[in-house]
């Protein structure tokens, strides 16, 4: 079987907590687009590699999200082999940009045909949102300020890269590398998604050279916050008999959509937003200032609101 038409020609490499989940599932509605049912496979960051890390003090040797063997990766796109656009979303591709870019250029049969979509979010807000995400999943026990103090030590001790709250928001080098190595790169800000979703959709469809079709963004599918009820949160996250029985009765695609709908609904009622300490916010603005100034010149967008 010829596998050439299984390779993705769209990689959404946006910053974690920057809107890639929303765009992924919105774009999957388009009749000319197939987005992999599994989000965050991370193949090009760790092809044929073993990945181990510490998550909340526990050693993880087989990450559930990782698809790092070629046959398994290409199988993600089997159902979309006749679509004009086949895509996947892995936010690890932006943070681990050096490895990822080298692997795309080395492994993909036509790397310059790949559309690269980068979504960026105010790095201060992104860092705090990522912290709240770990808090939501029961994988963070420290308050935000203490977690920031521990970031370097956790990196040294091989903790999961999601604990690198501030480092993942240093976008300039990450974005520049993609612009330097690929011809088809499109950059969006989370403000674009929030303030002009219709315009973003039209721009994205133009970029991908696909028909103009209205796309629905729906619920906040990857909300962050502190759980009001830990019991509800554990039920949502961990396997259990009820979910297994219901899941076995439904087709795979319907099961995925129902899971996302239930997840977003539960998060809406069970997650409580916390406020970022004003002093911490100011420290992070100073930390990111130089990087943001270089980035805004690189992409020709006014990012002053991120650091004012």
VEXDREN-2710 file (C-alpha; in Angstrom, 1 decimal):
% VEXDREN-2710
k/r/px/py/pz
1/UNK/0.0/0.0/0.0
2/UNK/1.3/3.4/-1.0
3/UNK/1.7/5.5/2.2
4/UNK/2.7/8.7/0.5
5/UNK/-0.9/10.0/0.7
6/UNK/-1.1/9.3/4.5
7/UNK/1.5/11.9/5.5
8/UNK/0.0/15.1/7.1
9/UNK/0.3/18.3/5.2
10/UNK/-0.8/20.4/8.2
11/UNK/0.9/20.7/11.5
12/UNK/-0.6/22.9/14.2
13/UNK/2.4/23.6/16.4
14/UNK/0.9/26.4/18.5
15/UNK/1.9/27.2/22.1
16/UNK/0.3/25.0/24.8
17/UNK/-2.9/26.7/26.2
18/UNK/-2.9/29.0/23.1
19/UNK/-6.0/27.8/21.3
20/UNK/-4.8/24.8/19.3
21/UNK/-7.5/22.4/20.7
22/UNK/-10.2/24.8/19.7
23/UNK/-8.8/25.3/16.2
24/UNK/-8.1/21.5/15.8
25/UNK/-11.7/20.5/16.4
26/UNK/-13.2/23.4/14.5
27/UNK/-11.1/22.7/11.4
28/UNK/-12.1/19.0/11.7
29/UNK/-15.6/20.0/10.7
30/UNK/-14.4/21.1/7.2
31/UNK/-15.4/18.7/4.5
32/UNK/-11.9/19.0/2.8
33/UNK/-10.0/18.5/6.1
34/UNK/-9.1/15.5/8.2
35/UNK/-7.7/16.2/11.7
36/UNK/-6.3/13.2/13.5
37/UNK/-8.6/11.8/16.2
38/UNK/-5.7/11.7/18.6
39/UNK/-4.4/15.1/19.5
40/UNK/-0.8/15.8/20.6
41/UNK/0.8/12.6/19.1
42/UNK/4.2/14.4/19.2
43/UNK/5.8/12.1/16.6
44/UNK/8.2/14.5/15.1
45/UNK/9.6/15.5/18.5
46/UNK/10.4/11.9/19.5
47/UNK/10.4/9.6/16.4
48/UNK/11.3/6.0/17.3
49/UNK/12.5/7.3/20.7
50/UNK/11.6/6.3/24.2
51/UNK/10.3/9.2/26.3
52/UNK/10.3/9.1/30.1
53/UNK/9.7/11.8/32.6
54/UNK/8.5/12.6/36.1
55/UNK/4.9/13.7/36.5
56/UNK/4.0/14.9/40.0
57/UNK/6.8/12.8/41.4
58/UNK/5.9/9.6/39.6
59/UNK/8.0/8.1/36.8
60/UNK/6.1/7.8/33.4
61/UNK/7.6/5.4/30.9
62/UNK/4.8/5.1/28.4
63/UNK/3.1/8.5/27.9
64/UNK/-0.5/8.0/26.7
65/UNK/-0.3/10.9/24.3
66/UNK/2.8/9.8/22.5
67/UNK/2.7/8.2/19.0
68/UNK/6.3/7.8/18.2
69/UNK/6.5/4.9/15.7
70/UNK/6.0/5.6/12.0
71/UNK/3.4/3.0/11.1
72/UNK/1.3/3.9/14.2
73/UNK/1.6/7.6/13.3
74/UNK/0.6/7.3/9.7
75/UNK/-2.3/5.1/10.7
76/UNK/-3.7/8.2/12.4
77/UNK/-4.5/9.6/8.9
78/UNK/-5.8/6.5/7.3
79/UNK/-9.4/7.8/7.3
80/UNK/-8.3/11.0/5.7
81/UNK/-6.1/9.7/2.9
82/UNK/-8.6/11.2/0.3
83/UNK/-8.9/14.6/2.0
84/UNK/-7.1/17.7/0.6
85/UNK/-5.7/18.5/4.1
86/UNK/-4.6/16.0/6.7
87/UNK/-3.5/17.5/9.9
88/UNK/-2.5/17.0/13.5
89/UNK/-1.9/19.3/16.5
90/UNK/1.1/18.9/18.8
91/UNK/2.1/21.8/20.9
92/UNK/5.3/20.1/21.8
93/UNK/6.5/20.9/18.3
94/UNK/6.8/24.6/19.2
95/UNK/8.7/24.1/22.4
96/UNK/11.0/21.4/21.1
97/UNK/11.4/23.3/17.9
98/UNK/15.0/22.3/17.1
99/UNK/14.4/18.6/17.3
100/UNK/11.0/18.8/15.6
101/UNK/12.2/20.9/12.6
102/UNK/15.2/18.7/12.0
103/UNK/13.0/15.6/12.1
104/UNK/10.3/17.0/9.8
105/UNK/13.0/17.9/7.2
106/UNK/14.6/14.5/7.6
107/UNK/11.6/12.2/7.7
108/UNK/8.7/13.9/5.9
109/UNK/8.7/13.1/2.2
110/UNK/7.7/16.6/1.2
111/UNK/8.4/19.0/4.1
112/UNK/7.9/22.2/2.1
113/UNK/4.4/21.2/1.3
114/UNK/3.5/21.1/5.0
115/UNK/1.4/24.0/6.3
116/UNK/2.6/25.2/9.7
117/UNK/0.1/26.9/11.9
118/UNK/1.3/28.6/15.1
119/UNK/-1.1/30.0/17.7
120/UNK/0.4/32.2/20.4
121/UNK/-1.0/33.5/23.7
122/UNK/0.1/36.3/26.0
123/UNK/3.0/34.3/27.7
124/UNK/2.1/35.6/31.2
125/UNK/-1.5/34.3/30.9
126/UNK/-0.3/31.2/29.2
127/UNK/2.1/30.3/32.0
128/UNK/-0.6/30.7/34.6
129/UNK/-3.1/28.8/32.5
130/UNK/-0.7/25.9/32.1
131/UNK/-0.2/25.9/35.9
132/UNK/-4.0/25.8/36.4
133/UNK/-4.2/22.9/33.9
134/UNK/-1.8/20.9/36.0
135/UNK/-3.8/21.8/39.1
136/UNK/-6.9/20.7/37.3
137/UNK/-5.4/17.3/36.6
138/UNK/-4.2/16.8/40.2
139/UNK/-0.6/16.9/39.0
140/UNK/0.5/20.1/40.8
141/UNK/0.7/20.5/44.6
142/UNK/2.6/23.8/44.9
143/UNK/1.2/27.3/44.6
144/UNK/2.2/29.2/41.5
145/UNK/5.0/31.2/42.9
146/UNK/6.6/28.2/44.5
147/UNK/6.2/26.2/41.3
148/UNK/8.0/29.0/39.4
149/UNK/10.9/28.7/41.9
150/UNK/11.1/25.0/41.3
151/UNK/11.0/25.2/37.5
152/UNK/14.7/24.9/37.0
153/UNK/15.2/22.1/39.5
154/UNK/12.2/20.2/38.0
155/UNK/13.7/20.5/34.5
156/UNK/17.1/19.2/35.8
157/UNK/15.3/16.3/37.5
158/UNK/13.5/15.4/34.2
159/UNK/10.0/16.4/35.2
160/UNK/7.4/16.6/32.5
161/UNK/7.9/19.6/30.2
162/UNK/4.5/21.1/31.2
163/UNK/6.1/22.1/34.5
164/UNK/8.3/24.5/32.6
165/UNK/5.7/27.2/33.0
166/UNK/7.8/30.2/31.9
167/UNK/10.2/28.6/29.4
168/UNK/7.5/27.5/27.0
169/UNK/6.4/31.2/26.6
170/UNK/9.7/32.3/25.2
171/UNK/8.3/32.4/21.6
172/UNK/10.8/34.4/19.6
173/UNK/13.4/31.7/18.8
174/UNK/10.7/29.1/18.4
175/UNK/8.7/31.1/15.9
176/UNK/11.8/32.4/14.0
177/UNK/13.1/28.8/13.5
178/UNK/9.8/27.8/11.7
179/UNK/9.8/30.9/9.6
180/UNK/13.4/30.3/8.6
181/UNK/12.9/26.6/7.6
182/UNK/9.4/26.5/6.1
183/UNK/7.7/28.3/3.3
184/UNK/4.1/27.9/4.5
185/UNK/3.8/29.3/8.0
186/UNK/0.8/31.1/9.5
187/UNK/0.8/32.8/12.9
188/UNK/-2.3/33.6/14.9
189/UNK/-2.8/35.2/18.4
190/UNK/-5.3/34.0/20.9
191/UNK/-6.8/37.5/20.6
192/UNK/-7.6/36.8/16.9
193/UNK/-9.7/33.8/18.0
194/UNK/-11.4/35.7/20.7
195/UNK/-12.1/39.0/18.9
196/UNK/-12.6/37.9/15.3
197/UNK/-13.2/34.1/15.0
198/UNK/-14.9/34.5/11.6
199/UNK/-12.0/36.4/10.2
200/UNK/-9.6/33.9/11.6
201/UNK/-11.5/31.1/9.9
202/UNK/-11.5/32.9/6.6
203/UNK/-7.8/33.5/6.9
204/UNK/-7.0/29.9/7.8
205/UNK/-9.1/28.6/4.9
206/UNK/-7.3/30.9/2.5
207/UNK/-4.0/29.8/3.9
208/UNK/-4.9/26.1/3.3
209/UNK/-6.5/26.9/-0.1
210/UNK/-9.7/25.2/0.9
211/UNK/-13.3/26.2/0.3
212/UNK/-14.9/28.9/2.5
213/UNK/-17.1/27.1/5.0
214/UNK/-18.4/28.4/8.4
215/UNK/-16.8/26.5/11.3
216/UNK/-18.2/26.3/14.8
217/UNK/-15.8/26.7/17.7
218/UNK/-18.2/25.4/20.3
219/UNK/-17.3/25.0/24.0
220/UNK/-14.0/25.6/25.7
221/UNK/-12.6/22.1/25.3
222/UNK/-9.4/22.4/27.3
223/UNK/-10.4/24.7/30.2
224/UNK/-8.2/25.1/33.2
225/UNK/-9.0/25.8/36.8
226/UNK/-9.0/24.4/40.3
227/UNK/-11.5/21.6/40.7
228/UNK/-14.4/22.4/43.1
229/UNK/-15.0/18.6/43.6
230/UNK/-11.9/16.3/43.3
231/UNK/-14.2/13.3/43.1
232/UNK/-15.9/14.6/39.9
233/UNK/-12.5/15.5/38.5
234/UNK/-11.2/12.0/39.1
235/UNK/-14.3/10.4/37.6
236/UNK/-13.8/12.5/34.5
237/UNK/-10.1/11.6/34.1
238/UNK/-9.7/8.0/35.2
239/UNK/-11.0/4.8/33.5
240/UNK/-14.1/3.3/35.1
241/UNK/-16.7/0.6/34.4
242/UNK/-19.5/3.0/33.4
243/UNK/-17.4/4.8/30.9
244/UNK/-16.2/1.5/29.5
245/UNK/-19.7/0.2/29.0
246/UNK/-21.1/3.3/27.4
247/UNK/-18.0/3.7/25.2
248/UNK/-18.3/0.1/24.0
249/UNK/-21.8/0.8/22.7
250/UNK/-20.9/3.9/20.6
251/UNK/-18.9/4.3/17.3
252/UNK/-15.4/5.6/17.8
253/UNK/-16.0/9.1/16.3
254/UNK/-19.3/9.6/18.2
255/UNK/-17.6/8.4/21.4
256/UNK/-14.9/11.0/21.0
257/UNK/-17.3/13.9/20.3
258/UNK/-19.5/12.8/23.3
259/UNK/-16.4/12.7/25.5
260/UNK/-15.4/16.2/24.6
261/UNK/-18.9/17.5/25.1
262/UNK/-19.2/15.9/28.5
263/UNK/-15.7/17.0/29.5
264/UNK/-16.3/20.7/28.5
265/UNK/-19.7/20.7/30.3
266/UNK/-18.3/19.2/33.5
267/UNK/-15.3/21.6/33.4
268/UNK/-17.7/24.6/33.1
269/UNK/-19.3/23.8/36.4
270/UNK/-16.6/22.1/38.3
271/UNK/-13.6/24.3/37.7
272/UNK/-13.0/27.5/39.7
273/UNK/-10.8/30.2/38.2
274/UNK/-8.0/31.6/40.3
275/UNK/-6.5/35.1/40.0
276/UNK/-2.8/35.6/39.3
277/UNK/-1.0/37.5/42.0
278/UNK/-0.4/41.1/40.7
279/UNK/3.2/41.1/41.9
280/UNK/3.9/37.8/40.1
281/UNK/2.2/39.2/37.0
282/UNK/4.6/42.2/37.0
283/UNK/7.6/40.0/37.5
284/UNK/6.6/37.8/34.5
285/UNK/6.0/40.8/32.3
286/UNK/9.6/41.9/33.0
287/UNK/10.8/38.4/32.4
288/UNK/9.2/38.2/28.9
289/UNK/9.6/41.9/27.9
290/UNK/12.7/41.5/25.7
291/UNK/11.5/38.3/24.0
292/UNK/8.1/39.9/23.3
293/UNK/9.7/43.0/21.7
294/UNK/11.7/40.8/19.4
295/UNK/8.7/38.7/18.5
296/UNK/6.5/41.6/17.6
297/UNK/9.1/42.9/15.2
298/UNK/9.5/39.4/13.7
299/UNK/5.8/38.8/13.1
300/UNK/4.9/42.5/12.6
301/UNK/2.1/42.4/15.2
302/UNK/1.6/44.8/18.1
303/UNK/2.1/42.8/21.3
304/UNK/2.4/45.8/23.6
305/UNK/-0.6/44.7/25.6
306/UNK/1.3/41.6/26.7
307/UNK/3.9/43.6/28.6
308/UNK/2.3/46.9/29.5
END
